[in-house]
Amino acid sequence: PDLGYTPDFLQSLKPVLKEIKQKGIRVVANAGGVNLQACAQALRKLAADEGVQLSVATVTGDDLMNKLQDIQALGVKEMDSGLPLPPALYSMNAYLGAFPIAEALNLGADV
């Protein structure tokens, strides 16, 4: 499982990696898709290949699939239709807000 993220994110950063680091520009993106760690690792490799030392962080904790049975037992409804959750779900995520992102940046993440 090497993909599961948006490869165009890496392609768009490649030409500006050195400038990002030199100018202290911080990058915040929602590019990890369903495989945050693979995206972060690919970015670290890209930066290393380009001779740029970047601190790359990921924010996790939004995946609620391990709590599916508990959430179904609470009677949670689908937010648009009001119908019960479907019997088969492939992803279920919560919005965590900006605080975890701000914390990653405060701890020194470049991306």
C-alpha positions as CSV (number, residue, x, y, z in Angstrom):
1,P,0.0,0.0,0.0
2,D,2.2,2.8,-1.3
3,L,-0.5,5.1,-2.6
4,G,-3.9,6.2,-1.2
5,Y,-2.9,9.8,-1.3
6,T,-2.8,12.6,-3.9
7,P,0.5,12.3,-5.9
8,D,-0.1,15.6,-7.5
9,F,0.5,17.2,-4.1
10,L,4.1,16.0,-4.3
11,Q,4.5,17.0,-7.9
12,S,3.3,20.5,-7.1
13,L,5.7,20.9,-4.1
14,K,8.8,19.5,-5.9
15,P,9.7,22.7,-7.8
16,V,9.3,24.9,-4.7
17,L,10.7,22.7,-1.9
18,K,14.0,24.7,-1.6
19,E,12.2,28.0,-1.6
20,I,9.7,26.8,1.0
21,K,12.6,25.8,3.4
22,Q,14.7,28.9,2.7
23,K,11.8,31.3,3.3
24,G,10.3,29.4,6.2
25,I,7.0,28.9,4.5
26,R,4.8,26.4,6.2
27,V,2.6,24.2,4.2
28,V,-0.7,22.7,5.4
29,A,-2.5,20.3,3.2
30,N,-5.2,17.7,3.2
31,A,-3.3,15.5,0.7
32,G,-3.0,12.3,2.7
33,G,-6.3,10.7,1.6
34,V,-6.6,7.4,3.2
35,N,-2.8,6.8,3.6
36,L,-1.3,9.7,5.5
37,Q,1.8,7.9,6.5
38,A,2.6,6.9,2.9
39,C,2.1,10.5,1.7
40,A,4.4,11.8,4.5
41,Q,7.1,9.2,3.7
42,A,6.9,10.0,0.0
43,L,7.3,13.7,0.8
44,R,10.3,13.0,3.1
45,K,11.9,11.0,0.3
46,L,11.2,13.7,-2.3
47,A,12.7,16.4,0.0
48,A,15.8,14.2,0.7
49,D,16.2,13.6,-3.0
50,E,16.1,17.3,-3.6
51,G,18.6,18.0,-0.8
52,V,16.0,19.7,1.4
53,Q,15.6,18.8,5.1
54,L,11.9,19.1,5.9
55,S,10.0,18.2,9.1
56,V,6.8,16.5,7.9
57,A,4.0,15.9,10.3
58,T,0.7,14.1,10.0
59,V,-2.5,14.6,12.1
60,T,-4.3,11.4,12.7
61,G,-7.3,10.4,14.9
62,D,-10.1,11.2,12.6
63,D,-10.7,7.6,11.5
64,L,-13.8,6.4,13.3
65,M,-14.1,2.9,11.7
66,N,-13.0,1.2,14.9
67,K,-15.9,2.8,16.7
68,L,-18.5,1.9,14.1
69,Q,-20.5,-0.5,16.2
70,D,-20.6,2.0,19.1
71,I,-21.8,4.8,16.8
72,Q,-24.4,2.5,15.2
73,A,-25.6,1.5,18.7
74,L,-26.2,5.2,19.5
75,G,-28.6,5.4,16.6
76,V,-26.6,8.0,14.7
77,K,-28.2,9.0,11.4
78,E,-26.7,9.9,8.1
79,M,-26.3,13.6,8.2
80,D,-27.8,14.6,4.9
81,S,-30.7,12.2,4.6
82,G,-31.5,11.4,8.2
83,L,-31.5,7.7,7.4
84,P,-29.7,5.1,9.5
85,L,-26.1,4.5,8.6
86,P,-25.7,2.0,5.8
87,P,-24.8,-1.6,6.9
88,A,-21.5,-1.4,5.1
89,L,-19.2,1.6,5.5
90,Y,-15.7,1.9,4.0
91,S,-14.7,5.1,5.8
92,M,-16.0,7.3,8.5
93,N,-14.1,10.3,9.6
94,A,-14.5,13.1,12.1
95,Y,-13.5,16.7,11.6
96,L,-10.8,17.5,14.1
97,G,-10.5,21.2,13.6
98,A,-7.3,23.3,13.4
99,F,-5.9,22.8,16.9
100,P,-4.0,19.6,16.0
101,I,-2.6,21.2,12.9
102,A,-1.5,24.3,14.9
103,E,0.1,22.0,17.4
104,A,2.1,20.3,14.7
105,L,3.3,23.6,13.4
106,N,4.2,24.8,16.9
107,L,6.3,21.7,17.3
108,G,8.3,22.6,14.2
109,A,6.6,20.9,11.3
110,D,7.4,22.5,7.9
111,V,4.7,20.5,6.2
